[in-house]
Amino acid sequence: MRFLRVYSRVLHLLGRDLRLAGLLALANLAVAGLQFLDPLLFGRMVNLLAASDTMAPKALWSDAAMLLGFWGMVGVGGIVCNIGVALQTERLAHRHRLAAMHRYFGHVLSLPPAFHGDTQSGRVIKTMLSGTDGLFGTWLVFFRDQLSTILSAVVLLPLTLLLNWRLGLVLIVLVLVFLAVTALVIRKTEQGQREVEHYNSTLSGSAQDALTNVVVVQAFTRLGSESRMFGDIANQIIHHQFPVLNWWALLNVMTRASSTLSVITIVGIGTWLHVSGLASVGEIVSFMGFAMLLIGRLESATSFVASLFFRLPALEDFFAVLDACSSVPEAANAATLVAPHGGVVFDRVCFAYPGGADVVNDLSFTAPPGSCIALVGQTGAGKSTAMALLQRLWDPTGGTISIDGQDLRDVTLDSLRAHIGIVFQESMLFNRSIRDNLLVGKPDATDAELEQACRMADAHEFIVRQPAGYNTMIGERGTTLSGGQRQRLAIARALLKNPPILILDEATSALDAATEARVARALKTLMAGRTTFIIAHRLSTVRDANEILVFDGGRIVEQGSFTALLRQNGRFAELVATQLAPATAA
């Protein structure tokens, strides 16, 4: 059963604390046993009082004092066990909730672009929060309250047969009927709740999408449309949630009525047994207490099962993300990449996205250490895909890529990416201080190293003019800085990393001419002595490249220097002429 499979995994996440969970189970068994003694002792007291007319006062007081003393010890023992269970359960649940969140976050960060491209970040965050909240609630309530209920039903309920098997059978039948009705409600509402959770995730994703692009929403007067879309999804949640709530409300009413019906049943059958000489008054009273105790516990258990049921879709989504596999698995015996020179070789490399046609085909070229290689061509020609393969965001479907003679599939991902620095078209800065953004390149960098990298990137002067200098917060995606400032920070970050291989992905295409000139000087400093790959649409930026690779349809159709390719009067010359045409016409 899917329900049991998911929740057995929830318990398995406790890992090393399963031993503590076992101790909590024993403590809960003690709690259940002590609670089981309450109705039993009450019945004994009733029988003692019923026989008071035939007992000497001294013997009556002696037996009553002994019984009350034992009863008091049982009460104190129950309090101590409950305190111990509550304290340890709170600590266990809080500790493992944060551990599960940390594990989820680390796993999601390690997943390749294919996962993040198909999944909205708002949905990913919502899944993490809902899933870990579900884990926390399950661990907390299960070990603190419900485990003793289960133990009462499974272990202690059969013991009532030893007291009076007839009344014991009545009690067991009542509990089984209660459980059967609960199982029926779960089966009736399972699919509906899954639909509700789907729309909840859609709602989170829609809200995150609109808030991320709030400028577009306002500029294109989409306020009403986005609000209506949000409302439509909310209405779908209500449409699917209300039938589920109706069933659980019915079960809640039946649960409350069951306690009264159980007591009436026990009293009615008990009276008949007493008249027949098959049950004492004390036994009837004890079984009334058992019924009240168990039904009360089962009412609580129903609420718990309902919460488990409502959490099930969120937990399934949480585990689905944890089970998501990387498209670039690391070999078990992967070695650390050692590449001081940074020579890169593509040898007949092919790649196609799963279920799609080839994006690049038969790519073969060599980038000698310290050389500058430009990748040009129309959008979709395969340039960015080739560089994604170099970073091992994907693995080739054919051929090999090597750095200093080492196949990328034979080295660890961390060591590979430590050897590659990237300056993107969008600078991709964090909502943190300037210092923290720079330290992404080298977490242990000194202040002197930070300043040197920033001076080389022509960034130090504008940084020290900021309100708090290097400690200035720059807002989400660096919105408090200009485009040129953001890009120079990205260059300083790459300089600090000091990798032997550099990828410049349209690093200046979004800048104006004056800003581009400043950034270009910083890039020239960054490129010195490194094997550099430049992805460029603006062909004037690749004049000084050692070699230009012209991509078309996923293949390299021309390669050579800028001057040599112009002389060929081929595809590259056409691209240059196309870009120069508007300027000539002007």
N, C-alpha and C positions, 0 to 999 in steps of 0.2 A: 504494500500500500504506500502510495506516494507520501502521505502524511507522516507515516512512521519512518520512512526512509530519510526524509528531510530532517526530522527531529532527532533521529539517531546520530546524524551528522553534526547537529548542533551540540549534542553532548560530547561527541568525539573531539570537537574543537578545544575542549578543556585540556587536552594533552596531558602534561605532567600532573596537572591538578586533578586528574581522575582519582588519584589516591585520596586527595582531600574530599572529592565528591563521594567516595566510598565511606569515609568517616562521617560525612554529613548524612549519608543514607542510614548509617547505624544510629546516629543521633535522632533522626526522624523516626526510626523504628522504636527507639526508646520513648519519644514523644507520643507516638501512636499507642504504644503499650500502656503508658501512664494514663492517657485519655480513656483507653478502653477500661481501665480499672475504676474510673469514676462512677459509671452507671452500675457496675458490679458491686462496688462498695455501698452505693446508695440502696441497692436492692437488699444487700445483707443487713443494712441498718433498719430497713422497713421490716424485714423478717424478725429482727431482734426485738423491735418495738411491738410487733404483732404477738410475740411470745412473752411479752413482759408480765402478763397476768399469771403465768405459770413459773416465773423465775423469782428467786430471792432478790431483793433490791440491791444487795451488795454484789451479787454475781452479775446482775444487769448493768450496774455502774462500771464494774470491772471490764466486762466485755465491750461496753459502749466506749469507754475510755481508750481501750486498746485499739478498737476499730477506728475511732476518730484520730488517734495518734498516727496510725498507719496512713490514714487518709490525708492527714496534714503533710506527712513525709512525701506522699505521692504528689501532692500539689507543689511542694517546694522543688522536688525533682523535675517536674514538668516545666516550671519557670526557669530553672537553671539550664535545662536542655534547650528551651526555646531561645534564651539569650545567646547561648553559644552558636546555635544554628543561624540566628539572624545576623550576628556579627560576622561570622565567617562567610556566609552567603553574600552579604553586601560587598565584602572585599573581593571575593572571587568574581562576582559579576562585573564590578567596575574594572578590575584588572584585565579581564579577558575581553571586555568590550573594546577597550583601547587597543589591546593587542590585535584583535580582529580588524579594527579600523586601520591600524598601521600596516598589517599584512595586505589588506585590500588596496590601500593607497600605493604601496610599493609595487604590487603586482600590476595595477593599472598603468603606472608610469613606465613599466617595462614592456608593455604591449606595443606592437608596431603601429605605424600610421593607419594600416587597414582597419584596425579596431576603432581608433579614434575618429577616423573618417566616417564610419558607419554609425557611430553612437554619439549623441549629443552630450556635451559635458554636463549640462543640467541634469540629464537622466542618470549619468554616472554618479554624480554627487548625491542625488536623491536616493539612488540604490544603496550607496554606502551608508547614508544616515538612517534610512528605513531599515536596512538589513541589520546594522549593529544595534539599533534600538530594539529590534525584535529579538536578537540574541540576548541582550541585556535583560529584557523583561522575562524571557523564558528561563534563563538561569536563575534569576532572582526569585521569581514566584515559585518556580518548580522546587528548588531546594529549600526555600524558606517556608512554604505553605503546602504545596501539593504533593510532595513526595510522601509525607505522612498520611495523606488521604489515600494514595495508591496502596501504601503498605497496610493501611487499615482494611481496605477492601480485599486485598489479595491474601494477606497473612492472618489478620485478626478476625475478619468476618467468619471464616470457617470455624474459628475457635468457639463461636457462639453455639455451635452444634453440640459442644460438650456440656454446655449449661442446660440447654433444653432443645433437643434436635428439631422438635416441631416448630417452636417459635423461631429457631435459627433458620429453618427452611423458608418460613414466611419472609423473614428479613432479607435473605439472599434473593428470593424471587422479586421482591420490591426493588432491590438494587439493580438486578438484571434488566427489569422493565425500564428503569430510568436510563440505563446505559444504552439500551436499544433505541429509545426515542432520541437520545442525543446523536447516535450514529446516523439515524435517519435524517436529522436536520443537517448534519455535516454533508451527507451525500447530496441533499437537495440544493444546497447553497454553494457548493465548491466551485462550480464553473462561473457562477455569477460573481463571486468574490475575485476570481482571477481577472474577469473583465474590468472590475472596479480598479484593481491595481494597475492594469494596463493603462486605463484612462488617467489615473493619478500620475503615472510616469509621463504620459503624454502632456499633461497639464504643466508639470515641472519643466519639461523640455521646451514647450511653447513659451512659457514665461521667460526662461533663460534666453531663448532666441531673440525675443522682442527686446528685452532689456539690454542685451549685448549690442543690438543694432538700433538703440533708441534714437540716435540722430537721423537714421534713415526713416524710422517710423514717423518722426515729427516732420521731416522735410517733405515726405510724400503723403502727408495727411492720412496716415494709416492708424491714427489713434482709435477711431471708431471700429475699423475692421479688426484690428488686433484684439480690442476689448470684446467684440462679438465672438471672435474665434475662441477666446478664453472662456466666455460664457457658454458657448456651445459644448465645449469639452466638459465644463462643470455640470451642465445639464445631463450629459451622458453618464457622468459618475452617479448623479442622483437617480437616474433611470435604472441603473443596474444595482445600485446600493439598496434602494428601498425594499425590493423583494427579499433580499438577504436579511435585512433587519427585521422584516415581518416574521420570518421563520424563527429567528433567534429571540424575538420578543415573545412568540408563542411558547417556545421552550422555557423561557424565563418564568412565564406565568405558570406553566405546568410544574416547574421545579418548586415554586413557592407553594402551590397547592399540594404537592406530593408529601410535604412534611405533615400536613394535617391528615391527609388520607392514610399515611403510614401509621400515625399514632392511633387513628380510629381502627385501622385493621388490626394492629397489635392488641389493642384493648379488647376488641370484639372477639378475636380468636383466643386471646389469653383468658378472657372471662369464661368462654366455653371450656377451655382446657382446665381452668381452676375448678369449675363446677364438676368436671369429670375426674378431678383429683390428679391431673397430669401436669399442673403448674402451680407454684406457690405465688402469693401476692408479690413477694420480693422479686421473683423471676419476671413477673409481668412488668413491674416497675423498671427493672434492669433493662429489659428489652425495649421498653418505651424510651429509656435513655439512650440505648444503642441506636434506635431508629432516629431519634432527634439528632444525635451526634453525626451519624452517617449521612443523613439527608442534608443536614447543615453543611457538612463537608462536601457533599456532592454538589450542592448549590454553588459553593465556591469553586469546585472543580469545573462546573459548567461554564462559569465565567472565564476560567483559565483556558478551557478548551476553545471557547469562543475567541479568546485573544490569540491563541495559537493558530486557529483557523484563519483569522483576519491577517495574521502576520505571514502565513504560509507563502503567498505569492511574492512578498518582498524578500523573504529568505531564499526562495528559489531563484529570484533574479540576482541576489547577492552571490549565491553559490555558482550561478552560471557565469558571472564575471570572473570569479576565482578560478573556474575551470577553463576559461578561455586560454587557448594555447598561443604561443608566439609563432608567427610564420617564419621566424629565423631562430630555431632552437640552437642552443649552444652545445657543442659536442662535449661528451663526458670527459674526454681527455684533452680539452682545448688548452693550448699553450698561450702564454703571454706574448703578444706581438712585440718584437724588438726591431724597430725600423728607424735607425738614426738618419738614414739618407732620404727616405720617402720616395723611392722610385715605384711607379705604379704601372702594371701591365694588365690590359684587358685582352683576353685570348678567346676569340670566337664566342663572345658572350651573347646569349639570347635571354629574353625575359618576356613573359606574358602574365597578366593578372589572372587569378583563378577564374576559369570559365570564359576567358577572353582571348582575343587574337594577340599575336606578338606585338609588343610595344617597341622593343629593340631587337635587332636580329643581326647576328654575326659581327658584333663589334670587336674589332681588334686594333689596338694602338698601344704605344708605349710612351709614358711620361717620364723622361730621365729626371734624376734628382735635381732640384733647383730650377726646373724648367717651368715655363708658363704656357698652359694649354687653354685655348679658348674653344668653347662649344657654342656654335651658332646654328640658326635654323628657325623655321617657323614654329609657332606654338603647337605643341603636340608631336614634335619631330622626334622626341626621345632624349633630349639633353638632360632635363631634370631627373628622368628615370635612371639614366646612366650614373649620375652622381648619388642618387638614392641607393643604388647597388653598391657603390664604393663605400658608403657608410654602413652597408649591410642592413638597411631598413627592409630590404627584400633580398632573397637569394636568387641568383640566376637560375633559369630553367635549363640552361645549357652553357657550357664553357666555364672559364675560371677567371677570377680577379685576384691578383697578388700584389702585395706591397713588400718590396725588398726580398722577393722570392718566396714569401709566405702566403699560402692560400688563405683567403679571409675566413673560410669555413672551418679552418683548423685553429683559429685563435679566439680568445675571449672577446666578447662584445665590448666590454669596458676598456680593454687595452687597445682595441682597434679605434674606438671613438676618441680615446685620449690622444691619438696621433693625428686627429683631423680637427681643424678649426673651420668654423663656418661664419660667414657674414651674410645674412639674409637680406632680401629686398626690404622686408619689414624687420625692424631691429629686434622685436620680440623681447621686450624688457619686462621685468617683474614689478609689481606694485610694492617695491621695497626701496631702500636707500640706494644712492649711486654706488656706495662702497659695496653693498651686498650684491648688486648686479654685476659689478666687476669681479667679485670673488667667485662668481660662478665659474670663471675661467681657471682660477687657481685658489682654492679655499684657504691655503696656508700662506698666501702672499703677504709680504710685509708692506708697510706704508710707503717705503721707498720704492718698492717694485710697482705698487699701484701708481704712484706719481710718475715714475719713468714711463710706464705703458701709456698713461694718459697724455704725457708730453709728446711722445712719439706719434700718438693718434690725433694730435692737435686738439685735445679735449681739456687739458688741465686749466687753461685760462677761464673757460666758461664755467667749469665746475666750481672753482674757488669764488666765483661771483654769485653762486647760489646762496640762499639764506643760511643754510647749515653746511655749506661746502660739500665734502664727500658724504656727509650724513644726511643730505637732503632727500626727502621722500619724493619720488617722481611720478606717483600716480599709476593707475592701471595702464599697462602698455606704454608707460613713459609719456603720458599725455601732457605733462607740464613742460616738456622740452620740445624744441623745434625738431623737424625731420633731420636736419643736418647734425644737430646735437645728439639725437638718439643714435644715428648711424656711427658717429665718432665714438660713442660709448661702446657700441657693438664691436668696433675695430679694436678699441683698447682691451676689451674683454678677450678677443682672440689673440692679441699680442701677449697678454698676461699668460694665456694658456701655452703659448710658444710651441705650437705643433709643427712637425716637419711637412705636413700636407695641409693645404688651404683651399677652401671652396668659396668663391665669391658668387653668390646667386643673385644676379641683377642688383648688385650692391649700391648702385648709384642711379638707377633708372627712375626713381621717384623723386629725385632732387632737382632743384632749379640749377641753372648753369653756374652761378657764383658758388653756391653751396657744394655742387658737384666738384668744382675745382679744388676746394679745401679738402673734401673727403678723398679725392683722388690722390692728393699728396700723402695723406695718411695711409691709404691703401698701398701706395708704392713702398712706404716704409715697412708695412706689414708683409708684403710679398718678398722682400729681400731674403735670398737664401732658402726659400721654401718652394716645394713643388706646388704650383698654384693652378687651379682649374677655375676659369671664368665662364659663367653662363651669362650670355649677353644677347640682347636684341638690338641694342644701340651699337652698331658695328664700329663706330668711330672709337669706342673704348677698347678695342682689341688690336689696335695697330701694332703695339709693341710685343704681342704674344709670340713666343718662339714657334708655335704651330697652332693653326686654326683647324678645327674639325667641323666640317659642314654636315649637319644632320638633315635627313629628309626621309620620312616614312620609317623611322627607326633604324636607319642605316647611315653609315658615313659615306657620303657620295663624293666628297672632295676633302683633301687635307694639304696643308702647306702654309707658308707665310702669307701675310696680308698682300704683299706685292706680287708674289708668285700666283696666288689665287686670282687676283685681278687680271693678270696676264692671260690666264686660262680662258677668261671670258665665259665662265660656266655659271653654275648655280650661285656661287658666292658673289660673282660680279652682278648677277641679277638682283640679289638681295641689297647690295650696296646701291645700285642704280635706283631701286625702288625707294630707298630711304632718302636718297639725294634729290629725287624728283620733286617732292613738295617744296624743298628749299629753293630749287632752281625756278620753279613756277612762281614762287613769292618774289 
